[in-house]
Amino acid sequence: MALVWTGMLIIALVQVPVLVTKKQWKELAAFSFFWVAAGIYASLIFGTFAGEIAVTNITEILIRFFTTLYQRLGMDL
């Protein structure tokens, strides 16, 4: 887990100073949001490989979501 966050920290240390010096605040906000989301997701996936956490495959979640959505809209595939 520490390896994941070390990599994420290195990415932030490279990207954040550039965005701050160029005063790209919207890009910094978007980067921060995706950085945190990617870090959490990577931690969950790493935990899955370590056997600590059971995470459903994202493909299965998307298939289930869109199947339900299409059925509710009356569009059977």
BAKE-863906 format. One record per residue: z, x, y of N, C-alpha, C, O in turn; residue number from 1; residue in three letters. Coordinates in Angstrom, 2 decimals. Atoms other than C-alpha are relative to their C-alpha. Layout:
<pts>
+---------+---------+---------+---------+---------+---------+---------+---------+---------+---------+---------+---------+-----+------+
:    n_pz :    n_px :    n_py :   ca_pz :   ca_px :   ca_py :    c_pz :    c_px :    c_py :    o_pz :    o_px :    o_py : pos : code :
+---------+---------+---------+---------+---------+---------+---------+---------+---------+---------+---------+---------+-----+------+
:       Z :       X :       Y :       Z :       X :       Y :       Z :       X :       Y :       Z :       X :       Y : NUM :  ALA :
...
+---------+---------+---------+---------+---------+---------+---------+---------+---------+---------+---------+---------+-----+------+
</pts>
This chain:
<pts>
+---------+---------+---------+---------+---------+---------+---------+---------+---------+---------+---------+---------+-----+------+
:    n_pz :    n_px :    n_py :   ca_pz :   ca_px :   ca_py :    c_pz :    c_px :    c_py :    o_pz :    o_px :    o_py : pos : code :
+---------+---------+---------+---------+---------+---------+---------+---------+---------+---------+---------+---------+-----+------+
:    0.00 :    0.82 :   -1.18 :    0.00 :    0.00 :    0.00 :    0.00 :    0.87 :    1.25 :   -0.66 :    0.57 :    2.24 :   1 :  MET :
:   -0.06 :   -0.90 :   -1.15 :    0.80 :    2.85 :    2.34 :   -1.36 :    0.64 :    0.26 :   -1.71 :    0.92 :    1.40 :   2 :  ALA :
:    1.32 :   -0.59 :   -0.15 :   -2.64 :    4.31 :    1.69 :   -0.94 :   -0.94 :    0.76 :   -1.74 :   -0.50 :    1.58 :   3 :  LEU :
:    0.82 :    1.00 :   -0.69 :   -4.30 :    1.07 :    2.85 :    0.31 :    0.02 :    1.49 :   -0.60 :    0.09 :    2.32 :   4 :  VAL :
:   -0.38 :    0.06 :   -1.41 :   -2.33 :    0.98 :    6.09 :   -0.22 :    1.34 :    0.71 :   -0.41 :    1.37 :    1.93 :   5 :  TRP :
:    0.35 :   -1.28 :   -0.61 :   -2.88 :    4.70 :    6.68 :   -1.46 :    0.01 :    0.40 :   -1.81 :    0.46 :    1.50 :   6 :  THR :
:    1.42 :    0.11 :   -0.34 :   -6.62 :    4.09 :    6.54 :   -0.24 :   -0.93 :    1.16 :   -1.05 :   -0.64 :    2.04 :   7 :  GLY :
:    0.14 :    0.95 :   -1.11 :   -6.29 :    1.09 :    8.82 :    0.47 :    0.63 :    1.31 :   -0.13 :    0.40 :    2.36 :   8 :  MET :
:   -0.52 :   -0.66 :   -1.19 :   -4.24 :    3.15 :   11.27 :   -1.00 :    1.02 :    0.53 :   -1.17 :    1.14 :    1.75 :   9 :  LEU :
:    1.02 :   -0.97 :   -0.43 :   -6.91 :    5.87 :   11.35 :   -1.15 :   -0.71 :    0.70 :   -1.63 :   -0.24 :    1.72 :  10 :  ILE :
:    1.07 :    0.77 :   -0.63 :   -9.57 :    3.26 :   12.13 :    0.43 :   -0.45 :    1.39 :   -0.35 :   -0.34 :    2.34 :  11 :  ILE :
:   -0.48 :    0.45 :   -1.31 :   -7.43 :    1.87 :   14.96 :    0.10 :    1.16 :    0.98 :   -0.23 :    1.01 :    2.15 :  12 :  ALA :
:   -0.12 :   -1.16 :   -0.89 :   -6.75 :    5.34 :   16.36 :   -1.35 :    0.49 :    0.52 :   -1.42 :    1.10 :    1.58 :  13 :  LEU :
:    1.34 :   -0.39 :   -0.43 :  -10.49 :    5.96 :   16.57 :   -0.58 :   -1.04 :    0.95 :   -1.19 :   -0.68 :    1.96 :  14 :  VAL :
:    0.66 :    1.07 :   -0.75 :  -11.56 :    2.57 :   17.97 :    0.72 :   -0.42 :    1.27 :    0.08 :   -0.63 :    2.30 :  15 :  GLN :
:   -0.75 :    0.57 :   -1.12 :   -8.79 :    1.44 :   20.31 :   -0.12 :    0.84 :    1.29 :   -0.39 :    0.26 :    2.34 :  16 :  VAL :
:    0.12 :   -0.75 :   -1.25 :   -8.86 :    4.34 :   22.82 :   -1.38 :   -0.14 :    0.66 :   -1.48 :   -0.18 :    1.89 :  17 :  PRO :
:    1.35 :    0.17 :   -0.54 :  -12.64 :    3.95 :   23.23 :   -0.12 :   -1.34 :    0.71 :   -0.65 :   -1.41 :    1.81 :  18 :  VAL :
:    0.08 :    1.34 :   -0.59 :  -12.35 :    0.22 :   23.90 :    0.85 :   -0.10 :    1.25 :    0.47 :   -0.79 :    2.20 :  19 :  LEU :
:   -0.89 :    0.05 :   -1.16 :   -9.46 :    0.72 :   26.34 :   -0.62 :    0.77 :    1.17 :   -0.60 :    0.29 :    2.31 :  20 :  VAL :
:    0.58 :   -0.78 :   -1.10 :  -11.20 :    3.46 :   28.35 :   -1.24 :   -0.67 :    0.59 :   -1.52 :   -0.52 :    1.78 :  21 :  THR :
:    1.17 :    0.72 :   -0.50 :  -14.35 :    1.33 :   28.61 :    0.37 :   -1.38 :    0.55 :   -0.49 :   -2.12 :    1.02 :  22 :  LYS :
:   -0.53 :    1.29 :   -0.46 :  -12.15 :   -1.68 :   29.56 :   -0.73 :   -1.18 :   -0.63 :   -1.07 :   -2.15 :    0.04 :  23 :  LYS :
:    0.65 :    1.08 :    0.75 :  -13.75 :   -3.84 :   26.89 :    1.10 :   -0.84 :   -0.65 :    1.37 :   -0.72 :   -1.85 :  24 :  GLN :
:   -1.18 :    0.74 :    0.43 :  -10.85 :   -6.27 :   26.61 :   -0.33 :   -1.07 :   -1.04 :    0.43 :   -1.27 :   -1.99 :  25 :  TRP :
:    0.38 :    1.02 :    0.99 :  -12.68 :   -9.04 :   24.75 :   -0.30 :    0.64 :   -1.35 :    0.09 :    0.13 :   -2.40 :  26 :  LYS :
:    0.30 :   -0.70 :    1.24 :  -13.97 :   -6.57 :   22.20 :    1.28 :    0.52 :   -0.66 :    1.40 :    0.52 :   -1.89 :  27 :  GLU :
:   -1.28 :   -0.47 :    0.52 :  -10.46 :   -5.14 :   21.85 :    0.77 :   -1.13 :   -0.66 :    1.38 :   -0.94 :   -1.71 :  28 :  LEU :
:   -0.67 :    1.16 :    0.58 :   -9.05 :   -8.60 :   21.22 :   -0.65 :   -0.38 :   -1.33 :    0.05 :   -0.64 :   -2.31 :  29 :  ALA :
:    0.71 :    0.33 :    1.24 :  -11.74 :   -9.34 :   18.60 :    0.27 :    1.06 :   -1.06 :    0.52 :    0.74 :   -2.22 :  30 :  ALA :
:   -0.29 :   -1.09 :    0.94 :  -11.23 :   -5.92 :   17.00 :    1.41 :   -0.14 :   -0.57 :    1.62 :    0.02 :   -1.77 :  31 :  PHE :
:   -1.40 :    0.13 :    0.44 :   -7.47 :   -6.50 :   16.86 :    0.15 :   -1.12 :   -1.01 :    0.84 :   -0.97 :   -2.03 :  32 :  SER :
:   -0.08 :    1.13 :    0.92 :   -7.87 :   -9.89 :   15.21 :   -0.57 :    0.36 :   -1.37 :    0.07 :    0.15 :   -2.39 :  33 :  PHE :
:    0.63 :   -0.36 :    1.27 :  -10.28 :   -8.61 :   12.56 :    0.71 :    1.15 :   -0.69 :    0.74 :    1.22 :   -1.92 :  34 :  PHE :
:   -0.73 :   -1.13 :    0.56 :   -8.27 :   -5.42 :   12.09 :    1.23 :   -0.48 :   -0.76 :    1.49 :   -0.03 :   -1.88 :  35 :  TRP :
:   -1.19 :    0.54 :    0.66 :   -5.11 :   -7.36 :   11.28 :   -0.40 :   -0.80 :   -1.24 :    0.22 :   -0.67 :   -2.30 :  36 :  VAL :
:    0.46 :    0.80 :    1.14 :   -7.00 :   -9.80 :    9.03 :   -0.45 :    0.90 :   -1.15 :   -0.13 :    0.64 :   -2.31 :  37 :  ALA :
:    0.47 :   -0.92 :    1.04 :   -8.67 :   -6.94 :    7.16 :    1.16 :    0.75 :   -0.64 :    1.16 :    0.99 :   -1.85 :  38 :  ALA :
:   -1.16 :   -0.69 :    0.54 :   -5.36 :   -5.12 :    6.77 :    0.80 :   -0.88 :   -0.95 :    1.24 :   -0.43 :   -2.01 :  39 :  GLY :
:   -0.73 :    0.93 :    0.87 :   -3.64 :   -8.19 :    5.34 :   -0.78 :   -0.25 :   -1.28 :   -0.21 :   -0.23 :   -2.38 :  40 :  ILE :
:    0.82 :    0.25 :    1.19 :   -6.55 :   -8.93 :    3.01 :   -0.02 :    1.23 :   -0.92 :    0.09 :    1.09 :   -2.14 :  41 :  TYR :
:    0.01 :   -1.23 :    0.81 :   -6.72 :   -5.29 :    1.85 :    1.34 :    0.18 :   -0.71 :    1.38 :    0.62 :   -1.85 :  42 :  ALA :
:   -1.32 :   -0.10 :    0.63 :   -2.98 :   -5.34 :    1.20 :    0.14 :   -0.96 :   -1.17 :    0.69 :   -0.62 :   -2.21 :  43 :  SER :
:   -0.05 :    0.97 :    1.08 :   -3.30 :   -8.50 :   -0.86 :   -0.83 :    0.45 :   -1.20 :   -0.38 :    0.35 :   -2.34 :  44 :  LEU :
:    0.88 :   -0.46 :    1.09 :   -6.20 :   -7.09 :   -2.88 :    0.62 :    1.21 :   -0.70 :    0.59 :    1.29 :   -1.93 :  45 :  ILE :
:   -0.64 :   -1.16 :    0.61 :   -4.40 :   -3.80 :   -3.42 :    1.19 :   -0.43 :   -0.84 :    1.43 :    0.12 :   -1.91 :  46 :  PHE :
:   -1.12 :    0.54 :    0.76 :   -1.33 :   -5.76 :   -4.54 :   -0.46 :   -0.65 :   -1.28 :    0.24 :   -0.59 :   -2.30 :  47 :  GLY :
:    0.57 :    0.61 :    1.20 :   -3.54 :   -7.64 :   -6.99 :   -0.30 :    1.06 :   -1.04 :    0.00 :    0.88 :   -2.22 :  48 :  THR :
:    0.32 :   -1.07 :    0.94 :   -4.76 :   -4.40 :   -8.54 :    1.26 :    0.66 :   -0.54 :    1.29 :    1.13 :   -1.68 :  49 :  PHE :
:   -1.26 :   -0.59 :    0.45 :   -1.19 :   -3.13 :   -8.71 :    0.79 :   -0.96 :   -0.88 :    1.78 :   -0.56 :   -1.50 :  50 :  ALA :
:   -0.66 :    0.98 :    0.84 :   -0.18 :   -6.32 :  -10.50 :    1.17 :   -0.70 :    0.68 :    1.92 :   -1.42 :    0.02 :  51 :  GLY :
:   -1.13 :    0.59 :   -0.71 :    2.29 :   -7.39 :   -7.81 :   -0.28 :   -1.44 :    0.44 :    0.63 :   -2.28 :    0.43 :  52 :  GLU :
:    0.34 :    1.30 :   -0.58 :    0.42 :  -10.42 :   -6.41 :   -1.24 :   -0.54 :   -0.72 :   -2.13 :    0.23 :   -1.09 :  53 :  ILE :
:    1.18 :    0.64 :    0.58 :   -2.05 :  -12.90 :   -7.91 :   -0.77 :   -0.69 :    1.13 :   -0.29 :   -1.67 :    1.70 :  54 :  ALA :
:    0.83 :    0.57 :   -1.06 :   -4.83 :  -13.66 :   -5.40 :   -1.27 :   -0.55 :   -0.63 :   -1.93 :    0.12 :   -1.42 :  55 :  VAL :
:    1.22 :    0.61 :    0.50 :   -7.64 :  -16.08 :   -6.18 :   -1.21 :    0.70 :    0.61 :   -1.19 :    1.11 :    1.77 :  56 :  THR :
:    1.23 :   -0.61 :   -0.46 :  -11.12 :  -14.64 :   -5.91 :   -0.57 :   -0.83 :    1.16 :   -0.63 :   -2.05 :    1.06 :  57 :  ASN :
:    0.50 :    0.70 :   -1.18 :  -12.61 :  -15.52 :   -2.49 :   -1.24 :   -0.82 :   -0.33 :   -1.47 :   -1.86 :    0.28 :  58 :  ILE :
:    1.20 :    0.75 :    0.39 :  -15.85 :  -16.63 :   -4.15 :    0.38 :   -1.34 :   -0.61 :   -0.26 :   -2.35 :   -0.33 :  59 :  THR :
:   -0.45 :    1.25 :    0.60 :  -13.99 :  -19.23 :   -6.19 :    0.51 :   -0.97 :    1.06 :    0.26 :   -2.17 :    0.97 :  60 :  GLU :
:   -0.50 :    0.85 :   -1.09 :  -12.29 :  -20.54 :   -3.05 :   -1.15 :   -0.60 :    0.78 :   -1.14 :   -1.79 :    1.09 :  61 :  ILE :
:    1.15 :    0.50 :   -0.75 :  -15.60 :  -20.83 :   -1.21 :   -0.79 :   -1.03 :   -0.80 :   -1.22 :   -2.04 :   -0.25 :  62 :  LEU :
:    0.72 :    0.96 :    0.84 :  -17.30 :  -22.58 :   -4.14 :    0.75 :   -1.32 :   -0.05 :    0.15 :   -2.39 :    0.09 :  63 :  ILE :
:   -0.82 :    1.21 :    0.04 :  -14.43 :  -25.05 :   -4.41 :   -0.06 :   -0.75 :    1.34 :   -0.16 :   -1.97 :    1.36 :  64 :  ARG :
:    0.04 :    0.60 :   -1.33 :  -14.46 :  -25.66 :   -0.63 :   -1.32 :   -0.72 :    0.24 :   -1.35 :   -1.88 :    0.65 :  65 :  PHE :
:    1.30 :    0.60 :   -0.29 :  -18.19 :  -26.28 :   -0.35 :   -0.35 :   -1.11 :   -0.98 :   -1.02 :   -2.07 :   -0.60 :  66 :  PHE :
:    0.22 :    1.09 :    0.96 :  -18.34 :  -28.38 :   -3.53 :    0.70 :   -1.27 :    0.47 :    0.11 :   -2.35 :    0.45 :  67 :  THR :
:   -0.76 :    1.15 :   -0.51 :  -15.64 :  -30.66 :   -2.13 :   -0.64 :   -0.55 :    1.27 :   -0.74 :   -1.77 :    1.44 :  68 :  THR :
:    0.63 :    0.43 :   -1.25 :  -17.32 :  -30.75 :    1.28 :   -1.28 :   -0.77 :   -0.27 :   -1.50 :   -1.83 :    0.32 :  69 :  LEU :
:    1.27 :    0.69 :    0.32 :  -20.72 :  -31.70 :   -0.17 :    0.25 :   -1.34 :   -0.67 :   -0.46 :   -2.31 :   -0.40 :  70 :  TYR :
:   -0.31 :    1.28 :    0.65 :  -19.17 :  -34.38 :   -2.35 :    0.49 :   -1.02 :    1.02 :    0.12 :   -2.19 :    0.92 :  71 :  GLN :
:   -0.49 :    0.92 :   -1.02 :  -17.39 :  -35.93 :    0.63 :   -1.12 :   -0.43 :    0.96 :   -1.07 :   -1.53 :    1.51 :  72 :  ARG :
:    1.14 :    0.36 :   -0.85 :  -20.64 :  -35.87 :    2.63 :   -1.06 :   -0.77 :   -0.77 :   -2.06 :   -1.22 :   -0.19 :  73 :  LEU :
:    0.96 :    0.75 :    0.82 :  -22.45 :  -37.55 :   -0.26 :   -1.22 :    0.80 :   -0.40 :   -2.26 :    0.23 :   -0.73 :  74 :  GLY :
:    1.10 :   -0.88 :    0.35 :  -24.66 :  -34.56 :   -0.98 :    0.34 :    0.71 :   -1.32 :    0.99 :    1.76 :   -1.32 :  75 :  MET :
:   -0.28 :   -0.61 :    1.30 :  -24.47 :  -33.82 :   -4.70 :   -1.02 :    1.09 :   -0.29 :   -2.22 :    0.90 :   -0.10 :  76 :  ASP :
:    0.88 :   -1.13 :    0.33 :  -25.89 :  -30.48 :   -5.78 :   -0.25 :    0.07 :   -1.48 :   -0.97 :    0.95 :   -1.94 :  77 :  LEU :
+---------+---------+---------+---------+---------+---------+---------+---------+---------+---------+---------+---------+-----+------+
</pts>
